[in-house]
Amino acid sequence: MQGHADQPLNDLGRAQAEQVASALASYPLDAIYSSDLSRALDTALAIAAQHANLTVRTSALWRERDYGQFQGMTLPEVAAINPHAAQQWRSRVADFAPDGGENLLQFQARIATQLQSVAQQHRGQHIAIVCHGGVLDMVWRIAHGLPVDTPRAWALPNTGINQLRW
């Protein structure tokens, strides 16, 4: 659970960032947004390098969910020290938050607010948002009107390209 930990891209991640940048090189972009965490930002910078007129606009509001005390741990590690918290996590209890972290409802509200703000600023434009798996999960839920506590039944591959019409 990386959460807000600023883990850099590894060799595979850097190769994937270059691949997605190449895939988007001919795509007309009007703006690029990114989480301020380096694993997303470095990917956004690779995309921006293919679009000479654009700079990356970063914000902590595009970060992954704040996992609080769970950050840097695996779910089995959490279960070993706090089985009840691990069960609430696995069950996607909407108002459960690890100590110091966000619950799913807070996380969803943060992402919905960011989406609305960017959509209003860029009506009729094409933008790229480089973020994290949990953020994309929330975007999917928002777009499809799905509750935060339903199990995920869709894939979110690293550096996948997802299109959303707002």
N, C-alpha and C positions, 0 to 999 in steps of 0.2 A: 504494500500500500504506500505508494510514493507520495500521494497528496501534494502538499506544498513544498516538499523537499526538492531542492534544485539539483536534480541528477542530470548530468550532461548526457548527450547522445553517445552511444558506443559506436563501434565501426559499422555495425549493421544499421543503426539508426541514421548515421551520416549518409550511408549509401541510399537508404530509403528516402531521406530528405532530398537528395540529388535527383532521385527518380521522380518524385512528385513534382519537383521544380521543373524538370524536363517535360513532364506530362502537362503542366499548366503554362508552359512557355508561350504557346500561341493563343491561350485563352485571354480574352480582353478583360483585364481587371481595372477597376477604378480605385480600389483601396485594399490594403492588407492589414488585418488586425491579428494580434497574437497575445497569448498569455505571456507574462513577463518571465516565466520560468524558462531556463535555457533550452530544455529539450524541445519546447514548442518554438521559442524564439529563433533558434538556429535553423529550424525547418522553414519558418517564415522568411528569414533572411535569404535562404537559398532560393525561395520562390521570388522574392523581391529582386534578386540578382538577375532574373530573367525578364524583369519589368523595370527598365532603367528609370522611368519617371516616378516610381512609387517608393515610399518609405514605409516601414512597418510601424504601426501604432500599437504600442503595448499597454496592457492593463492587467493588474492583479485580479480584476473581476472575471477574466477568462480562465483563471486557474482551475485546476482539478478541485474536487471537493476537499475541504479541510478535514483530514482524518484525526486531528487532535492527537491523543495519546496513542492511537493505532499507527500513526505515521512511521514508516520504516519497518513495520512488522508484517509478517504473513498471517493469514487467518488462523492457521494452526497455532502460531505463537500466541495470538490473542486468546484463542480457546483455552490454551494451557493456563493462562493467568486469570481469565475472566470468561468462563463458559457462557454465562447469561448474556454478556455483551456480544460475544461472538454469535450467539443464536439470534439476537435481535438484528445484528448486521446481516446475517444470512437470510433472515426472513423479511428484510427490507421494511422494517418498522419505520413508518414515515417520520415520526417525531423523535426517534432515537438518534442521539449524537454521542460519539465517543467524547470523553472528557476533553474539553478545549476545542472541540471540532464542530462541524455543521451537521444538522440533521438534513434529511432529504428534502423536506419542505423549504428550508432556508436556502439550500443549494438550488432548488428549482426556481425559487423567486429571484435569486441573483442572476441566473442564466436568462430567465424570461425578461428581466429588466434590461439586460445587456442586449439581447436580440432586438427588443423593441427599439431601443435607443439607436442602434446601428441601422436598423431598417428605416427608421424615420430620417436619419441623416443621409441615407443613400438611396432614396426612392428611384427606381428605374435603373440602378447601377448594378454592376457585378462586383462583388467583394469576396475576398478570401478571409476566412477566420481560421487561424491555426491554434488548436487548443488540445484538449485531452479527452480520453475515452469516456470518463464520467460526464464531461460537459456534452459530448456528442450524444450520449445516452439521454441526457435531459432534453437536448434539442429534439431528438426523435420523439420523446414522450410529449413535449409541448406541441410539436407539429401534428401529432396523431391523437392528441387529447387523451393520452394514457395516464393513469395514476402513477405516482412515484413508487408505489409499493408492489406493483405487478412484476413478476420475474421477467428478466430480459430474454427475448427470443430472437434477437437479431445480432449479427456480427458487427464488430467495430474494429477493423484491422488498423494497425499503425499505418499512418500516412495514406489511409484510404481517402478517396475523394467523394464527398457526399454533397449533393446539390439540394438546396432548399429554395423554393420560391416563396417570397413573403408578400 
